[in-house]
Amino acid sequence: MKTAPRKTADLSAQIAQAIRDAIVSGELIVDARLPSEAELSDQFQVSRPTVREALKRLAAQSLIRTQRGASGGAFVNRLSFEDAYSQQVTTSTLLLSMNAVSFDTACEARYALERACAPLSAQRRTADHLATMRAEIFRQSQPGLTDEAFCASDVTLHRALVDGAGNPVLSYQLAGAVEAMQPLMNMITFTARSREEIIRLHVKIVDALETKDADTVDSALIDLERYTRRLAHDVAKSKRKPT
């Protein structure tokens, strides 16, 4: 690992990055025990609280785990897609909430990625995936459903479509696109959208998945993207009008 960070600002972040780089490069392998806090303190020439903070950063990213006892310490974790999933969602949500990505850019990315899943999902989706989507369509049709609950149901349905592709790399990539982007899209268009139109397109998607008709799934996703963009532009235009 690289040692002795030069800058005084945020040394814990620099130490965490150095250890992260060592894990990524393979210098520190899965289940390897990290040096003790005292050893890391000497190695990086910083205080033990600074090292402790660096380790907390790595643990929060699921890169390391800690164990107590005589044989305890900090160990390199075996990271899974499930572990990284929430981090992807959190990062994407922050980027969107801070306006680092425009609505059109987010919308374009989300549907491009989801359409890439469509042909795989049409072939690989299971009965459980279809049942999940059918259940969410039924939920969306309930008259007393709140906008927030409709949004959550929308996310669940599209996650099932993505997961139906049976590809964990795609599911991970879509975590930010669906879990983070879709709620933003829905919140923006709450007051303007027609639930009936959304449900109609959802039914079209699920029916096509059931018959393994990838082209129709793709067509319905294109229609859904166009509808979402049009609503967002209409909402933005109405907000710009003088009162």
N, C-alpha and C positions, 0 to 999 in steps of 0.2 A: 504494500500500500504506500501511496505517496505520503510524505510526512511534512510536518512543520508548515502549516498554512501561513502565508506571509501577511495577509490583511488581518486587522484586529476585529473588523466588523463581522458578526455572525460566524464565529469560528465553528460553532456546533454544526452549522449547515455545511461548511467546508469539510469537516471531518466525516460527516454522514455521506457526503458525495464521494470522498476518497474510499470509504468502505464499500459503498454501493458500486463504484467502479471496479473494485477488487472482486466483488461477487459476480458482476456481469462478465468480467474478463476470464473468470474461472480460477483466479488466484486463490479465492476463498470458495471452496466447493460446498455443496449441500451437506448440512449436518456438521460442518466444520465449526469448531469452537473458536470464538473470537478471543483475542488477548483480554486479560482482565482490565477493569477500569483503571487500575493503577498503571498497568503496562501501557495502555493506550494514552494515558495522561503523559507518561514519560516520552512515548513515541512522538506524540504531536506537540509536546511542550505546552500543554494547557492544563487547566484545573480539572479535577475529577467531575465537578458539576457540569462543566462544559462537555465532557465526554458523555456523561449521563444523558444530557439533552440530545446529543447526537444519536445515541442509541435509541432514545424515545422516538426520534424522527424515523429511524429505520424500522422500528417495531410497528409504528403507525402505518407504514407502507407494506407491512407483512414480509419484509425482507429478512428479519431476524426474529427469534423467539427467545425468551429468557426462562431459565429453570433455576429453582432454588436448591439448596442443599450442597453437600460436599462436592458432588460431581456436577453442580449447576454452573450457570454462567450464561453468556449470550451465544446463540448458535445460528448459523445460516439456515433460513427456512426453505422448505421446498414450496415455492410459490406456484399456485394453481390459477387457472383462469377465474375461478370463483373468487379467490382472494383479491385478484386485481380488478374485478368487475366494479366494485363500489368506488374504487379510486378513479376509474375511467369516467363513471357517472359524475362524481364530484367535480373532477377537473372540467368536464364539458359544461356542467351547470354553471360553474364559476365564470368560465369564458363567456357564456351567453348572458349571464346576469350582469356582467361588467361591460356588455356591448362590444366585446372584442371580436364578435362575429355577427354579421348582419343577419336579419331574418331570412332573406333570400338565399344567402350562402348556406345557412344551417338547413333550410328546407331542401335545397338542391342536394346537399350531401346526404341527408337522411334518406331521401327517396331513391337516390342513385344506389346507395348501399343496400337498401331494402329490396329494390328491384333485382339486384345481383343475387339475392337469396331466393327469389321467387322460383326459378326453374329447379333449384335443388330441393326446396321445400315441397314443390309439387310432386316430386318423386319420393322424398324420404319422410314426409310428415307422418306421424303415427295417429292412431285413433285418439290418443290422449290429447295431442295437439289440436285436432279438430274439435274434440269435446270442449276443450278450454275456450276456443274461439266461439263456438256455438253458445256456450254459457254466458260469455261476455256480451254477445249480441242480444241475448234475452235480457240481460241486466240493463243494457243501454236503452232498451225499449220501455223500461218501467217509468211511468209518468212522474214519480216522486224523486227520481234520482237527481242529486245535486250536480252542479257543473264540475265540482272537484271529483266526485265519484265517477262521473262520466269520463273525465280525463284519465283517472286511474284505470278504469276498465279499458279504455282505448289503448293505454300502454300495455296492459296484460295481453290483449288480443294481438297486437303487433309483435310483442316479444315471442308469443307462441308461433307466429309465422316465421320469424327469424330463427328461432330454435329448431323449428321443423326442418331446416336445412341440414341439421346434423353436423354442423361444422363449428367447433368451439372458437376458432379464430374469427369467423364471421360474427358469431354471437358476441364476442368480446368487442369487436370493432363497432358493432351496432349498439352496444350498451350506452355509449355517449349519444348516439344519434337518436335512439328511441327514448330511453329513460330520461335523458336531459333535454333534448330538443323538442320532443313531442309535447310535453306539458307546457312548454313556452308557447308553442304554436296554438295549442288549445286555449290557453289562458288569453292569448291575444284575440282569438276569434270567438270567445264565449258568447258575446252578445249578438254576433252576426250570423253564426252558422245555423244550419238546419240539421237537427239531430237525425231527422228522417233521411236526409241525403247521405249523411255519414253512415248510418245503419245500412242503407241500400248498397253502398259501395262495400261495406264490410261483408254483407251477405254474398255479394258477387265474388269477393275474394275467397271466402271460405267454400262456397259452392265449387269454384274452379279448382281449389286445392284438393277437394274431395274427389273430383273427377280427373285430377292430375293434368289440368289444362293450364300450363304455365303461361301461355300467351294471354289468356284472359286475366290471370292474376296480374300480369305486367300492365295490361290495359287499365285495369281498375286502379292500380297504384298510380299510374299516370294521371288518371281522372282525379284521384284524391289529392295529388300534389297540385294540380291546376286549381282545384276548388279551394284548397288551403291558401295558396298564394293570392288568389283573387280576393278572398275574404280579408286577408291581412292587409292588402293594398287598400281595400275599401275602408277598413277601420282606420288605417293611417291617414287616408284622405279626409275622412270625416273629422278627425282630430285636428287637422290643419285648418279647417274652415273657421272663419272668425265667428265669434258668438255675438 
